[in-house]
Amino acid sequence: MDEPISSKAETPLPTNSDQGYSVNGDEPMPDLPQNPADSSSSDSDSEDDESNQNLHLQSLQSQLSSNPSDYDAHVQYIKILRKVGDIDNLRKAREAMSEIFPLTPSMWQEWAEDEASISTGPEALAAIERLYERGVFDYLSVSFWLDYLNFIREYDPLVQDCATSGIKKVRDLFERALTAAGLHFTEAEKLWEAYRDLEKSIYQTIAETDAQAKEKQVQLIRSIFHRQLSLPLSNMSSTLEAYKAWEMEVKQECALDTESNYSDGVPTQVATTYQRALDMYNARVQLEDQISKQDLTDTERLHQYIIYLKFEQSAGDPARVQVLFERAIADFPVSVDLWLDYTCYMDKTLKVGNIVRNVYSRATRNCPWIGDLWVRYLLALERSHASEGEIASVFGKSLQCSFSTLDEYLDLFLTRIDGLRRRISSGVQLEDALEYSLIRETFQRASDYLSPHLKNSEVLVRLYAYWARLEINMGKNLDSARGVWESLLKICGSLSAAWEGYIAMEVELNHINNARSIYKRCYSKRFPGSGSEDICHSWLRFEREFGSLEDFDHAVRKVNPRLEELKSYKLQIDDSENPVKQNDRSKRKLGGDAPNVESPAKKLKDSAHGPKKVTEKGKAQLENVDDQTGDIRGRVKKLDDISDQQMNDSIQEKGKVYNDQCTAFISNLNLKVTYDHLRDFFQDVGGVVAIRILHDKFTGKSRGLAYVDFSDDAHLEAGVAKNKQLLLGKKISIARSDPKKGGHGTDKAGAGKRFESRSSKESHKGNEQPSGVRRHGGNSVDLKGKNTFAVPRNVRALGWTTDKPKTLEQDDEKPKTNDEFRKLYFKG
C-alpha cells in the first residue's frame, strides 16, 4: 500500500480560471485531450504506445477480474487510465478500488483534481465535495485538508460572496480540520494560518461604519491566535511575532493599557499559556526529530513512533495521543500492531461511539486479515447501540476475509452469537426486531464452515454445547437441542466429551431414562486416552446417584467386563512398549528356583541314542533362559501329550498374534523416536492399530526398528507411501511386512521369533546356535510353516546332531514335526 504524501510548502491558491488547479503541484491528467485538434495529430510512435497501453489495460482487467484484491494491479490500472484520459473507466476503476481499499491522500487529491478539471458546475461541485469527505476519512493529511478548504473557498459561490451560510460552512469546515489535525506538531500551523487568513479576508469585507461587526471579527481573529499559541507546534516564535504585529496593527490606540495585563506586548494570560506550550514543545522536539530523520529504516521509524506514543500516553492528553496515532497510521497503514494498540486505546480512553466506530472501520479496511480487529469492531458497534443492519453488514464483510487460523473464524461466530443473545435477552425495545432464529442460523453457518476443519475437536464440542443450551433456554425447544447433540455425535462421535455433554444436558433436565440410554450407546465405544474408562465409571456413578438397584446391577454387569477388557488391552500395550520390564516381571513371577525340566526333544534324542552323560556345561545350557524370547527354561510337557494345535495355542499365549498382511516394517529410525512420534507421523494416514518399537534385550534402548499395524490394506498403502520422509531429522525406510517372502517384518516384538530351515552347511559355521534360527530383537517366538518345537537356543532338536559327520542327504535334512516325532517315538 502506498504511503500518504509528505507535507509540502503551501502554494498560491488557484483562481476560477484554473481548470486544473492543484495544491500539491501535480498536473491533473496531463494526457487528457484538452484540445480536439491536438489529440487528432499523432505519429507512429504514439500509435505504438497506445497499442501497448491497450494491451496492458486488457491484461490488468483480466488480472483484476480474477483477483479483485490485487492492490498493485488497481494502482497500475488507474495510472494508465488516467494517462490515456479514459474518464468513464477511470471513475469506475477508482470506485472499485475504494470499495476494497482505503486510498492514499495523493490518490484522493488526483481524483478530485481530475473531476474539477472537467467541470465545476453546481452538480460537479457537490460530487467533488463528496470525494473530499471520503478522502479525509481514510488517513490524516494536513495537505489534503488544505486542498479541501481551498477548493471550497474558491469554487463555492456562497463562500465567494461572503454570504452568511457560506461563511458558516467554511468556518465549520475549518473547525473540523483543526479537530482532526490541529495538534499535528509539524504541519498544524498551516491550518491555523489558513484559518486566520480566512477571518482576515472577512474582516476586510466589513464596512468601516459597522464598528461592532469589525470589533467582533477582531475578537475572532484574536481568539484563533490565542488558541494556536497555547499549543506546542512548530514555529511557535514566528506565530508569536505575527500575533504581536497584528495586535499593533488593529489596536494601536490601546496596545498596552496597563503593564499588569501585558508582558512584552502580549496579554499576561496569553504569555503564561505560551510558556507552558513552549515547555511542552521542548519536551517533544527531540522525539519529533527522531521520527523525521531521513536515514531511518521503516522498522526504526516505527520503533521511534512507539516510543513517542508511550510518552504521549504517559502525559495523559487523549487528543494528542489520537493525533500521533493518526500520524503513525498514515506512515504505516498496514502495521497490525499499530492498529491493535490504537483501537485498544480508543476503547479504554475515549469511548465515544462514532469516533471509535470510524477507527475500527478504517482498521479493518487496512488490515482485513486480522480477525481480532473484526471481533473488536463488532463489540464496538454493540456498545454504541448500532443497528442490526450495520452489525450484520460488518459481520458479513468479516467472513469474506482470509484469516490465518480457524480460531479467528470461531471467535467471529461466537462474538456475533454473544451479541445477538445479549440484545435479545436485554428486553430493550430495538428498532430492528430480533428473533432467536438469527442465533440458530448463525450457529448453523458456523457449523457448516468449521465442522470439516475441527472434526473430533473439543472446540467444536463447546460450540455445539453452547448451541444446545440456547435452544433450550431461548428457543424453548428440547427436540432441537437433542438434534444439535445428535448432529455433533455424527461429527465428533469418537470423543467422550461429546457423549458426556449430551448426558449432562439430559441429567440437568432430570431426564434420567434418556441419559441412561445414551450411556448404553457409548459405554462400549473406544475413546482416546482414558475416555473409555471415564465413560464406564461415569455410568456407574450415574446409576449410584439416580438409578435403582436393578439399574445399578445392570450397569455393573455391562461395565465390569468392559473395564477388564480395557485393562487387558492396556497391559498388552505397556508390555509391547516396555519389553525389559516385561522380562523382569516374568522373572519375578516365576522366581529364580524354577525346576530344571528336560525338553521333550532331548528326551527323545536320549532314548534313541541310549544313556548319555550330561556335563555341567550341558546342564547350564538346559537351565538357561532363552536370551531372545525370554521363555521360561524347561516349562514344557511331554511330547506325546502335546498336539500341534496345543503348541500353537501355547505360542499364542505369549502375546498377541498380529496380521502381517497389514503391517509395515520401519527402519533407520532415530533412536529417540517414541510411540507418540510414530503415531503423529502417521496421523494423516489414519488406521493405525498398534505400534511396536524393537528394543535391545539388555539395555532396553531402541534399535531403530519398528512395526506398525494398520486396520486395512488401504491405510497400509498410504503409510508405505510416506517412505523416505523425515522423522526427527532422519529419512526413515518404510516397507510392507511380508513374512511369506522372507521380507521385512517377519518377526514382531511380543509376537516371537521365526524359525526357518537352513542347510546344515550353514549350521556348521559356529556351533553356538542351531541353524534355522534368525535372530531379531523380539521377546517371544513365532512359527512359520510346519510347527517345530520351540527349543532353547543352546539345545538342538532331534536330527541336528554333530556327533558324527553327515552325508549330503543328511545335510539337507529338515527339522522333524510333532507327528514325525511321535512316529519315531512309537516306532518300536
C-alpha positions in Angstrom: 0.0 0.0 0.0 1.3 3.4 -1.0 2.2 5.7 1.9 0.5 9.1 2.1 2.2 12.1 0.5 4.5 14.1 2.7 3.9 17.7 3.7 4.7 20.3 1.1 5.0 24.0 1.1 1.7 25.9 0.7 1.3 27.2 -2.9 -0.8 30.2 -4.1 -4.5 29.5 -4.2 -5.9 28.8 -7.7 -8.3 31.1 -9.3 -11.6 30.3 -11.0 -9.8 30.3 -14.4 -7.5 27.5 -13.3 -9.1 24.5 -15.0 -6.6 22.1 -13.3 -5.9 23.7 -10.0 -3.6 21.7 -7.7 -2.3 22.4 -4.2 0.4 19.8 -4.4 1.7 20.9 -7.8 0.6 17.8 -9.7 -0.6 18.2 -13.3 -4.1 17.0 -13.4 -4.4 14.2 -16.0 -1.6 15.6 -18.3 -2.7 13.4 -21.2 -6.3 14.4 -21.2 -7.3 15.7 -24.7 -7.7 19.4 -23.8 -8.0 20.4 -27.5 -9.6 18.0 -30.1 -7.3 19.3 -32.8 -4.2 18.5 -30.8 -5.5 15.0 -30.0 -6.1 14.2 -33.6 -2.4 14.7 -34.6 -0.3 11.7 -33.7 2.7 9.9 -35.2 3.6 6.2 -35.5 5.4 6.2 -32.1 2.3 7.4 -30.3 0.2 4.8 -32.1 2.6 2.1 -30.9 2.5 3.5 -27.3 -1.3 3.5 -27.5 -1.3 -0.1 -28.7 1.0 -1.2 -25.8 -1.2 0.7 -23.3 -4.3 -1.1 -24.6 -2.7 -4.4 -24.2 -1.5 -3.6 -20.8 -5.0 -2.4 -19.8 -6.5 -5.7 -21.1 -4.0 -7.6 -19.1 -4.8 -5.6 -15.9 -8.5 -6.0 -16.4 -8.1 -9.8 -16.7 -5.9 -9.8 -13.6 -8.4 -7.8 -11.5 -11.4 -9.9 -12.6 -9.6 -13.0 -11.3 -8.2 -11.3 -8.2 -10.0 -8.1 -7.1 -7.8 -7.8 -4.1 -4.6 -7.2 -6.0 -3.7 -3.7 -4.7 -0.8 -3.1 -7.1 -2.9 -4.0 -10.2 -5.6 -1.5 -9.1 -2.9 1.2 -8.8 -1.4 0.5 -12.2 -4.8 0.2 -13.9 -5.8 3.7 -12.6 -2.5 5.2 -13.6 -2.8 4.0 -17.2 -6.4 5.0 -17.5 -5.5 8.5 -16.2 -2.7 8.7 -18.7 -4.9 7.9 -21.7 -7.7 10.1 -20.5 -10.5 7.4 -20.3 -12.7 9.3 -17.8 -15.6 6.9 -17.5 -13.5 3.8 -17.0 -11.2 5.8 -14.7 -14.1 6.7 -12.4 -15.2 3.0 -12.3 -11.7 1.8 -11.6 -11.3 4.3 -8.7 -14.7 3.4 -7.2 -13.9 -0.3 -7.5 -10.6 0.2 -5.6 -12.1 2.4 -2.9 -14.7 -0.3 -2.1 -11.9 -2.7 -1.2 -9.0 -0.5 -0.1 -8.6 2.9 1.5 -7.0 5.3 -0.9 -4.0 7.4 -0.1 -4.3 11.2 0.2 -2.4 11.7 -3.0 -4.9 9.4 -4.9 -7.9 11.3 -3.5 -6.3 14.6 -4.5 -5.7 13.4 -8.0 -9.3 12.1 -8.2 -10.7 15.5 -7.0 -8.4 17.5 -9.3 -9.4 15.4 -12.3 -13.1 15.9 -11.6 -12.6 19.6 -11.1 -10.7 19.9 -14.3 -13.7 18.6 -16.2 -16.4 20.7 -14.7 -17.1 23.0 -11.7 -20.8 23.5 -12.0 -23.2 23.1 -9.1 -23.7 19.3 -9.6 -20.0 18.7 -10.1 -19.2 20.9 -7.0 -21.4 18.6 -4.8 -19.8 15.5 -6.3 -16.3 16.8 -5.7 -17.1 17.7 -2.1 -18.3 14.2 -1.5 -14.9 12.9 -2.8 -13.1 15.2 -0.3 -15.3 14.0 2.5 -14.4 10.4 1.7 -10.8 11.3 1.4 -10.4 12.9 4.8 -11.9 9.8 6.4 -9.2 7.4 5.2 -6.0 9.0 6.5 -4.8 12.1 8.3 -3.2 14.5 5.9 -2.9 18.3 6.5 -2.2 19.0 2.8 -5.4 17.2 1.8 -7.4 19.2 4.3 -5.9 22.4 2.9 -6.7 21.2 -0.6 -10.3 20.7 0.5 -10.6 24.1 2.3 -9.1 25.9 -0.7 -11.5 24.2 -3.1 -14.5 25.3 -1.0 -13.2 28.9 -0.7 -12.5 29.2 -4.4 -15.4 27.3 -6.0 -18.3 27.6 -3.6 -20.3 30.7 -4.8 -21.8 31.3 -1.3 -18.3 31.5 0.2 -17.1 33.7 -2.6 -20.0 36.1 -2.0 -19.4 36.1 1.8 -23.0 35.0 2.4 -23.8 34.1 5.9 -24.5 30.5 5.1 -21.3 30.3 3.1 -19.2 31.8 5.9 -20.7 29.4 8.4 -20.0 26.5 6.1 -16.3 27.3 5.6 -15.8 28.1 9.3 -17.3 24.7 10.3 -15.1 23.0 7.8 -12.0 24.7 9.3 -13.1 23.7 12.8 -13.4 20.1 11.6 -9.9 20.3 10.1 -8.5 21.7 13.4 -10.2 18.9 15.4 -8.6 16.3 13.1 -5.1 17.8 12.6 -4.9 21.0 14.8 -2.4 19.2 17.1 -0.1 18.0 14.4 3.3 19.0 15.7 5.0 19.9 12.4 2.1 20.8 10.0 -0.8 22.1 12.0 0.5 25.7 11.8 -0.5 25.7 8.1 -4.2 25.1 9.1 -4.1 27.8 11.8 -2.6 30.3 9.4 -5.1 29.5 6.7 -7.9 29.9 9.2 -6.6 33.3 10.3 -6.3 34.4 6.6 -10.0 33.5 6.1 -11.1 35.6 9.0 -8.8 38.5 7.9 -10.4 38.4 4.5 -13.8 38.5 6.0 -12.7 41.5 8.2 -11.8 43.3 5.0 -15.3 43.0 3.6 -16.9 44.6 6.7 -17.9 48.2 6.2 -15.9 50.8 8.1 -19.1 52.2 9.6 -20.0 48.9 11.2 -17.7 49.2 14.2 -19.5 46.5 16.2 -19.1 43.9 13.4 -15.4 44.9 13.0 -14.8 44.5 16.7 -16.5 41.1 16.7 -14.3 40.0 13.8 -11.2 41.2 15.6 -12.1 39.1 18.6 -12.5 36.1 16.4 -9.0 36.6 14.9 -7.5 37.2 18.3 -9.2 34.0 19.6 -7.6 32.0 16.8 -4.2 33.4 17.7 -4.6 32.6 21.4 -5.7 29.0 20.7 -2.7 28.4 18.4 -0.2 30.0 20.9 -1.4 27.6 23.6 -0.3 24.6 21.6 3.1 23.1 21.2 3.5 23.4 17.5 6.4 24.1 15.2 7.5 27.8 14.5 5.9 29.0 17.8 8.2 32.0 17.9 7.1 33.1 14.4 3.5 32.8 15.4 4.1 34.9 18.5 5.7 37.7 16.4 2.9 37.6 13.9 0.4 38.0 16.7 2.3 41.0 18.2 2.4 42.6 14.8 -1.3 42.1 14.2 -2.2 43.5 17.6 -0.2 46.6 16.9 -1.9 47.0 13.6 -5.5 46.8 14.7 -5.2 48.2 18.2 -2.6 50.9 18.2 -4.6 53.1 20.3 -4.8 50.6 23.2 -2.0 48.2 22.6 -0.6 48.4 26.2 -3.3 49.8 28.5 -1.7 48.5 31.7 1.6 46.8 32.4 -0.2 44.5 34.8 -2.2 42.9 31.9 0.6 42.8 29.3 4.0 41.3 29.2 6.2 42.2 26.2 3.3 43.3 24.1 1.3 40.2 24.9 -1.5 39.8 27.5 -0.3 38.1 30.7 -2.6 35.2 30.3 -1.5 34.5 26.8 2.1 34.8 27.8 1.5 32.2 30.6 -0.2 29.7 28.2 2.5 30.3 25.6 5.3 29.5 28.1 3.5 26.3 29.1 3.2 25.3 25.4 6.8 26.2 24.9 7.8 23.8 27.7 5.7 21.0 26.0 7.4 21.8 22.7 10.8 21.4 24.2 9.8 18.1 25.7 8.7 16.7 22.3 11.1 18.3 19.8 13.7 15.6 20.2 11.1 12.9 19.7 9.9 14.7 16.6 13.4 14.8 15.3 13.8 11.1 15.7 10.7 10.2 13.6 11.6 12.8 11.0 15.2 11.5 10.3 15.6 10.6 6.6 18.1 7.8 7.1 15.9 5.6 9.2 14.6 2.3 8.0 10.9 1.6 8.3 11.4 -0.6 11.3 13.5 2.0 13.1 11.0 4.8 12.3 8.1 2.6 13.6 10.0 1.9 16.8 10.5 5.7 17.3 6.8 6.2 16.8 6.1 3.7 19.5 8.4 5.4 21.9 6.8 8.7 21.1 3.3 7.2 21.7 4.3 5.9 25.1 5.4 9.3 26.0 2.2 11.0 25.0 0.1 8.3 26.7 2.0 9.0 29.9 1.3 12.7 29.5 -2.4 11.9 29.6 -3.8 14.0 26.8 -6.1 11.7 24.7 -6.4 14.2 21.9 -2.6 14.4 21.4 -2.3 10.6 21.6 -5.0 10.2 18.9 -3.3 12.6 16.5 0.0 10.9 17.0 -1.6 7.5 16.3 -3.1 9.0 13.1 0.3 10.3 12.0 1.8 6.9 12.6 -1.0 5.1 10.7 -0.6 7.5 7.8 3.1 6.4 7.6 2.5 2.7 8.3 -1.1 2.0 7.2 -0.8 -1.8 7.3 1.0 -2.1 10.7 -1.1 -4.6 12.6 0.4 -3.7 16.0 -0.3 0.0 15.5 -4.0 -0.6 14.7 -4.4 -3.0 17.6 -2.8 -0.5 20.0 -4.8 2.3 18.6 -8.2 0.6 18.8 -7.4 -0.7 22.3 -6.5 2.8 23.4 -9.7 4.2 22.0 -11.9 1.5 23.7 -10.3 2.3 27.1 -10.0 6.0 26.9 -12.3 7.9 24.6 -15.3 5.5 24.4 -17.0 8.0 22.0 -19.3 5.8 19.8 -18.9 7.3 16.4 -15.2 8.1 16.7 -14.3 4.6 17.9 -16.5 3.0 15.2 -14.8 5.1 12.5 -11.4 4.0 13.7 -12.4 0.3 13.6 -13.9 0.7 10.2 -10.6 2.1 8.9 -8.6 -0.5 10.8 -10.5 -3.4 9.2 -10.1 -1.8 5.7 -6.3 -1.5 6.1 -5.8 -4.9 7.8 -8.7 -7.1 6.9 -6.8 -10.3 7.6 -6.7 -9.7 11.4 -9.7 -11.4 13.0 -9.2 -9.7 16.3 -9.9 -6.3 14.7 -13.2 -7.6 13.4 -14.1 -9.0 16.7 -13.4 -5.7 18.5 -15.3 -3.9 15.7 -18.4 -5.9 16.4 -18.2 -5.3 20.1 -17.7 -1.5 19.5 -20.8 -1.5 17.4 -22.8 -3.2 20.1 -21.5 -0.7 22.7 -22.6 2.2 20.6 -26.0 0.7 20.1 -25.6 0.3 16.3 -28.5 -1.0 14.3 -28.8 -4.7 13.5 -28.4 -3.9 9.8 -25.0 -2.3 10.4 -23.8 -5.1 12.7 -24.9 -7.8 10.2 -23.2 -5.9 7.4 -19.9 -5.8 9.3 -20.2 -9.5 10.2 -20.8 -10.4 6.6 -17.7 -8.5 5.4 -15.6 -10.2 8.1 -16.5 -13.6 6.8 -15.3 -12.7 3.3 -11.7 -12.1 4.7 -9.0 -14.7 4.8 -7.6 -15.3 8.3 -4.6 -17.3 9.3 -6.2 -19.6 11.9 -9.6 -21.3 12.4 -9.7 -19.8 15.9 -10.2 -16.4 14.4 -13.3 -17.5 12.5 -14.6 -19.2 15.6 -14.2 -16.0 17.6 -16.1 -14.1 15.0 -19.0 -16.5 15.1 -19.1 -16.6 18.9 -18.9 -12.8 19.1 -21.8 -12.5 16.7 -23.8 -15.1 18.7 -23.0 -13.5 22.0 -24.2 -10.1 20.8 -27.5 -11.5 19.5 -28.0 -13.3 22.8 -27.4 -10.2 24.9 -29.6 -8.0 22.7 -32.5 -10.4 22.6 -32.2 -11.1 26.4 -31.9 -7.5 27.4 -35.6 -6.8 26.8 -34.8 -3.4 25.5 -37.0 -2.3 22.6 -34.9 -2.2 19.5 -35.5 -0.6 16.1 -34.9 -4.0 14.5 -36.9 -6.8 15.9 -34.5 -9.7 16.7 -35.7 -13.3 16.8 -34.0 -16.4 18.1 -33.9 -17.8 14.5 -31.0 -15.4 13.8 -29.0 -17.2 16.5 -29.9 -20.6 15.1 -28.9 -19.5 11.6 -25.6 -18.2 12.9 -24.8 -21.5 14.7 -25.7 -23.5 11.6 -23.5 -21.2 9.5 -20.6 -21.7 11.9 -21.1 -25.5 11.9 -21.1 -25.7 8.2 -17.9 -23.8 7.9 -16.0 -25.1 10.9 -17.0 -28.8 11.2 -14.9 -30.0 8.2 -11.8 -28.4 9.8 -12.5 -29.1 13.5 -13.7 -32.7 13.3 -13.2 -34.6 16.6 -12.1 -31.5 18.4 -13.2 -30.3 21.8 -13.6 -26.8 20.4 -16.4 -28.0 18.3 -17.9 -29.8 21.2 -18.0 -26.5 23.2 -19.7 -24.7 20.3 -22.4 -27.3 20.0 -22.9 -27.3 23.8 -23.5 -23.6 23.7 -25.9 -24.1 20.8 -27.9 -26.8 22.6 -28.1 -24.7 25.8 -29.5 -21.7 23.9 -32.0 -23.9 22.1 -33.4 -24.8 25.5 -33.1 -21.5 27.3 -34.0 -19.1 24.5 -35.5 -21.3 21.7 -37.6 -23.3 24.3 -37.2 -26.4 22.0 -35.9 -29.6 23.6 -36.1 -31.6 20.4 -33.9 -29.0 18.7 -31.4 -29.3 21.5 -31.3 -33.0 21.2 -30.9 -32.7 17.4 -27.9 -30.5 18.0 -26.2 -33.1 20.1 -27.1 -35.9 17.6 -25.6 -33.9 14.8 -22.4 -33.4 16.9 -22.1 -37.2 17.5 -22.0 -37.7 13.8 -19.0 -35.4 13.6 -17.3 -36.0 16.9 -18.6 -39.4 18.0 -15.1 -40.7 18.8 -14.7 -38.0 21.6 -16.0 -38.9 25.0 -16.6 -35.2 25.8 -19.4 -35.1 23.1 -21.3 -38.0 24.8 -20.6 -36.6 28.3 -22.0 -33.2 27.3 -25.2 -34.8 25.8 -25.6 -36.9 29.0 -25.0 -33.8 31.2 -27.8 -32.0 29.4 -30.3 -34.8 30.0 -29.3 -35.1 33.6 -29.7 -31.4 34.2 -33.2 -31.6 32.8 -33.9 -34.6 35.0 -34.5 -36.9 32.0 -32.8 -39.9 33.7 -34.0 -42.6 31.2 -32.7 -40.6 28.3 -29.4 -40.2 30.0 -29.2 -43.9 30.7 -30.0 -44.8 27.1 -27.1 -42.6 26.0 -24.7 -44.4 28.4 -25.8 -47.7 26.9 -25.0 -46.4 23.4 -21.5 -45.3 24.2 -20.0 -47.4 27.0 -18.6 -50.0 24.7 -17.0 -47.5 22.3 -13.3 -46.9 22.2 -12.3 -43.3 23.0 -8.8 -41.9 23.0 -6.8 -41.6 26.3 -8.8 -42.7 29.3 -12.1 -41.7 27.8 -13.4 -45.3 27.6 -12.7 -45.9 31.3 -14.1 -42.5 32.2 -17.4 -43.3 30.5 -17.7 -46.6 32.3 -17.0 -45.1 35.7 -19.4 -42.3 34.9 -22.2 -44.7 34.2 -21.7 -46.5 37.5 -21.6 -43.2 39.3 -24.8 -42.1 37.5 -26.7 -45.2 38.5 -25.5 -44.9 42.1 -26.9 -41.4 42.3 -30.0 -41.7 40.1 -30.9 -45.3 39.4 -32.5 -48.2 41.2 -30.6 -51.3 42.5 -31.6 -53.2 39.4 -30.3 -50.4 37.2 -27.1 -50.3 39.2 -26.6 -54.1 38.9 -27.3 -54.0 35.2 -24.7 -51.3 34.7 -22.2 -53.3 36.7 -22.8 -56.4 34.5 -22.2 -54.3 31.5 -19.3 -52.2 32.7 -17.1 -54.6 34.6 -16.3 -56.9 31.6 -15.6 -53.8 29.6 -13.2 -52.4 32.2 -11.4 -55.8 32.3 -11.1 -55.7 28.5 -9.7 -52.2 28.6 -7.3 -53.2 31.4 -6.0 -56.2 29.4 -5.6 -54.1 26.3 -3.6 -51.5 28.3 -1.3 -54.2 29.7 -0.6 -55.5 26.2 0.3 -52.0 25.0 2.5 -51.5 28.1 4.3 -54.8 27.6 5.0 -54.0 23.9 6.3 -50.6 24.8 8.5 -51.8 27.7 10.0 -55.2 26.8 12.7 -55.1 29.5 10.1 -54.5 32.2 8.1 -57.4 30.8 11.0 -59.8 31.1 11.7 -58.6 34.7 8.0 -59.2 35.6 8.1 -62.7 34.2 11.3 -63.5 36.1 9.9 -62.1 39.4 6.7 -64.1 38.9 8.4 -67.4 38.3 11.3 -66.8 40.7 14.9 -67.9 40.4 14.3 -71.5 41.6 12.3 -72.9 38.7 12.8 -76.7 38.4 15.0 -77.9 35.6 12.8 -79.7 33.2 14.3 -81.6 30.3 12.8 -80.8 26.9 10.8 -83.5 25.1 13.1 -83.3 22.1 16.0 -84.0 24.4 14.2 -87.0 25.9 13.5 -88.4 22.5 17.1 -88.0 21.5 18.5 -89.6 24.6 16.1 -92.6 24.3 17.1 -93.1 20.6 20.9 -93.0 21.3 21.0 -94.5 24.7 22.1 -93.0 28.0 24.4 -90.1 27.6 26.4 -88.4 30.2 25.4 -84.8 30.7 28.2 -82.4 31.6 27.9 -79.4 33.9 28.1 -77.2 30.8 25.2 -79.1 29.3 23.1 -78.7 32.5 23.8 -75.0 32.5 22.7 -74.8 28.9 19.4 -76.6 29.7 18.8 -74.4 32.6 19.4 -71.1 30.7 16.5 -68.9 29.7 16.4 -68.1 26.0 18.0 -64.7 25.8 16.0 -63.7 22.8 12.5 -64.8 23.7 12.5 -64.7 27.4 10.8 -68.1 27.6 10.8 -70.0 30.9 13.5 -72.6 31.0 12.1 -76.1 30.9 8.4 -75.1 31.1 7.1 -77.9 28.7 5.0 -81.0 28.6 5.8 -84.5 27.4 5.9 -84.7 23.7 3.3 -87.4 23.4 0.9 -85.2 25.4 1.2 -82.2 23.2 -0.7 -81.8 19.9 0.1 -79.4 17.1 -2.9 -77.2 18.0 -1.9 -77.1 21.7 1.6 -76.0 20.6 0.1 -73.2 18.5 -2.1 -72.2 21.4 0.9 -72.1 23.8 2.8 -69.9 21.5 -0.1 -67.5 21.1 -0.5 -67.2 24.8 2.9 -65.5 24.8 1.5 -62.4 23.1 -1.0 -61.2 20.5 -0.6 -62.7 17.1 -0.7 -59.8 14.5 -1.7 -59.9 10.9 1.4 -59.5 8.9 -0.6 -58.6 5.8 -1.4 -55.1 7.1 1.8 -54.4 8.9 4.6 -52.0 7.9 8.2 -52.5 8.8 10.1 -49.3 9.6 13.9 -49.0 9.8 16.6 -46.3 10.1 14.6 -44.7 13.0 16.2 -42.0 15.2 16.9 -43.8 18.5 14.9 -41.0 20.2 11.7 -41.8 18.3 8.8 -42.8 20.7 5.4 -44.2 20.1 3.9 -40.7 20.2 6.3 -39.7 17.4 5.2 -42.6 15.2 1.6 -42.0 15.9 1.8 -38.4 15.0 3.8 -39.3 11.9 1.0 -41.5 10.6 -1.8 -39.3 11.8 -2.6 -38.0 8.4 -2.8 -41.6 7.1 -5.0 -43.0 9.9 -6.0 -46.6 10.5 -3.1 -47.3 12.9 -4.0 -50.3 15.1 -0.7 -50.9 17.0 2.9 -49.7 17.1 5.8 -51.8 18.3 9.3 -50.5 18.6 12.1 -53.1 18.9 14.4 -52.6 21.9 17.7 -54.0 23.0 17.3 -57.0 25.3 19.8 -55.8 27.8 19.6 -52.0 27.8 16.0 -51.6 26.7 17.0 -48.9 24.3 15.5 -48.6 20.8 17.2 -50.5 18.0 15.9 -48.1 15.4 13.3 -50.6 14.1 9.6 -50.7 14.5 6.4 -52.3 13.2 3.1 -50.5 12.6 -0.1 -52.5 12.2 -2.9 -50.9 10.1 -6.6 -51.7 10.1 -6.7 -52.5 6.4 -4.6 -52.6 3.2 -5.6 -49.1 2.1 -4.2 -47.5 5.2 -1.1 -49.7 4.9 -0.5 -48.5 1.3 -0.9 -44.9 2.4 1.6 -45.5 5.2 4.1 -47.1 2.9 3.8 -44.1 0.6 5.5 -42.0 3.3 8.7 -43.9 2.7 11.9 -41.7 2.8 10.2 -38.9 4.7 12.0 -37.2 7.6 11.2 -38.1 11.2 13.3 -36.4 13.9 15.9 -35.4 11.2 16.3 -38.9 9.6 14.8 -40.3 6.5 13.1 -43.4 7.6 12.5 -46.5 5.4 9.0 -48.0 5.3 8.2 -51.3 3.7 5.3 -53.7 3.7 5.9 -56.6 6.1 5.7 -59.8 4.0 6.9 -62.9 6.0 6.0 -65.3 3.3 8.7 -63.9 1.1 11.2 -63.5 3.9 10.9 -59.7 3.8 11.0 -57.2 6.5 8.7 -57.7 9.4 8.9 -61.5 9.6 9.1 -61.2 13.4 7.5 -58.8 15.8 8.1 -57.5 19.3 5.8 -59.5 21.5 5.0 -62.0 18.7 8.2 -64.0 18.8 11.0 -65.3 16.6 10.6 -67.0 13.4 12.3 -70.3 12.7 13.4 -71.1 9.2 15.3 -74.2 7.8 18.8 -73.6 6.6 21.3 -76.1 5.2 23.4 -77.9 7.7 26.3 -76.4 5.9 25.3 -73.0 7.3 24.7 -74.6 10.7 28.3 -75.7 10.9 29.5 -72.1 10.8 29.7 -72.0 14.6 28.1 -74.4 16.9 26.7 -71.8 19.3 23.1 -72.0 17.9 21.1 -74.2 15.7 20.6 -73.5 12.0 17.3 -72.2 11.1 17.3 -69.5 13.8 17.0 -65.9 12.5 17.7 -63.6 15.4 15.7 -60.4 15.8 15.0 -58.3 18.8 11.7 -59.9 19.8 10.7 -61.2 23.2 9.0 -64.4 22.2 8.7 -66.7 19.2 6.6 -67.1 16.1 6.4 -70.2 14.0 6.4 -70.5 10.2 5.4 -73.4 8.0 5.1 -76.7 9.8 5.3 -76.4 13.6 8.7 -77.3 15.1 9.2 -77.3 18.8 10.5 -74.0 20.2 13.7 -75.3 21.7 16.1 -73.1 23.7 18.9 -71.5 21.8 21.7 -73.9 23.1 19.7 -77.1 22.8 19.4 -78.7 19.3 16.3 -80.6 18.3 16.3 -84.2 17.3 18.0 -84.7 14.0 20.5 -81.8 14.5 23.4 -83.7 16.0 27.1 -83.1 15.3 28.4 -86.3 16.9 29.4 -87.7 13.6 30.0 -86.4 10.1 26.8 -86.1 8.0 26.2 -87.3 4.5 25.0 -85.0 1.8 21.5 -86.3 2.2 21.6 -85.8 6.0 23.0 -82.3 5.4 19.7 -81.4 3.7 17.5 -82.9 6.4 14.9 -80.5 7.9 13.7 -80.4 11.5 11.0 -83.0 12.2 7.4 -82.1 13.0 5.4 -83.3 16.0 3.8 -86.1 14.1 7.2 -87.4 12.9 8.5 -87.3 16.5 5.5 -89.5 17.6 6.1 -92.0 14.8 9.7 -92.2 15.7 9.0 -92.5 19.4 6.4 -95.3 19.0 8.2 -97.0 16.2 9.3 -99.8 18.3 
